[in-house]
Amino acid sequence: EDDEDDEDGSDRDDNDSSQHEPQRYHWTERDHVIASAKIAPIWFISNYAYNASLRYTSITSSTVLVNTGSLFTFLFALLVKDEKFSIWKMLGVLVGMSGCIITGLHDA
């Protein structure tokens, strides 16, 4: 019998690092459709609200507000521990925010 066979009969090398990796789940077409059906109403409502807001403010101000979303997304991802903090990620968010601030100051 092969020396690498485990008690359950599987061929697995004990030094193989893949046994410690979480198994990845591949989405089926049905999974994509279900996720899309959940996200689509929120997406359409947010786009409608954005377009409606253009009646009451300038395009520049609206664009600045929308582009601050990266900061809130980053902070939320840190809060729910979906992202790990890194100086590079924070630097990227700050560069994006500086562009928003410069654009906002120009519009004021």
C-alpha positions in Angstrom: 0.0 0.0 0.0 1.1 3.6 -0.7 2.8 5.3 2.2 1.0 8.6 1.5 -2.5 7.1 1.9 -4.3 8.4 4.9 -6.6 6.2 7.1 -9.6 7.4 5.1 -7.9 6.3 1.9 -7.2 9.7 0.5 -3.9 10.6 -1.1 -2.6 13.6 0.8 0.9 14.8 1.5 1.2 15.9 5.1 3.5 18.7 4.0 1.0 20.0 1.5 0.0 23.6 2.5 -3.2 23.4 0.5 -4.9 21.3 3.2 -4.8 24.4 5.5 -6.4 26.7 2.9 -10.1 27.3 3.0 -12.0 25.6 0.3 -13.2 28.1 -2.3 -16.8 28.2 -3.4 -17.5 28.8 -7.1 -20.7 30.7 -7.8 -23.2 29.0 -10.1 -25.3 31.0 -12.6 -28.2 30.7 -10.1 -26.1 32.3 -7.4 -25.3 35.2 -9.6 -28.9 35.7 -10.5 -30.0 35.7 -6.8 -27.2 38.1 -5.8 -28.1 40.4 -8.7 -31.8 40.4 -7.7 -30.9 41.5 -4.2 -28.5 44.2 -5.3 -30.3 45.6 -8.3 -33.1 47.5 -6.4 -30.6 49.2 -4.2 -28.4 50.1 -7.2 -31.4 51.6 -9.2 -32.6 53.6 -6.2 -29.2 55.0 -5.5 -28.7 56.0 -9.2 -32.2 57.6 -9.2 -31.4 59.5 -6.0 -28.1 60.7 -7.5 -29.7 61.9 -10.7 -32.5 63.6 -8.8 -30.0 65.4 -6.6 -28.5 67.1 -9.7 -31.7 69.3 -9.7 -30.7 70.8 -6.4 -26.9 71.0 -6.6 -24.0 71.4 -9.0 -22.5 68.4 -10.8 -19.2 69.2 -9.1 -20.7 69.1 -5.6 -22.6 65.9 -6.4 -19.5 64.3 -7.8 -17.4 65.2 -4.7 -20.1 63.7 -2.5 -20.2 60.5 -4.5 -16.4 60.1 -4.6 -16.1 60.3 -0.8 -17.7 56.8 -0.8 -14.3 55.2 -1.0 -13.5 56.5 2.5 -16.7 55.2 4.0 -16.3 51.9 2.2 -12.7 51.5 3.5 -13.8 52.4 7.1 -16.8 50.0 6.9 -14.6 47.2 5.6 -12.2 47.8 8.5 -15.0 47.8 11.0 -16.5 44.5 9.9 -12.9 43.1 9.5 -13.3 42.4 5.8 -10.1 44.3 5.1 -6.8 44.5 7.0 -5.4 48.0 7.5 -2.3 48.9 5.5 -0.6 52.2 5.1 -0.9 51.8 1.3 -4.6 51.4 1.4 -4.9 54.4 3.7 -2.6 56.4 1.4 -4.8 55.5 -1.6 -8.0 56.6 0.2 -6.2 59.9 1.3 -5.1 60.6 -2.3 -8.7 60.1 -3.5 -10.0 62.3 -0.7 -7.5 65.0 -1.5 -8.9 65.1 -5.0 -12.4 65.5 -3.7 -11.3 68.3 -1.3 -9.5 70.2 -4.1 -12.5 69.8 -6.4 -14.8 70.9 -3.6 -12.7 74.0 -2.8 -12.7 75.0 -6.5 -16.5 74.7 -6.6 -17.0 76.8 -3.5 
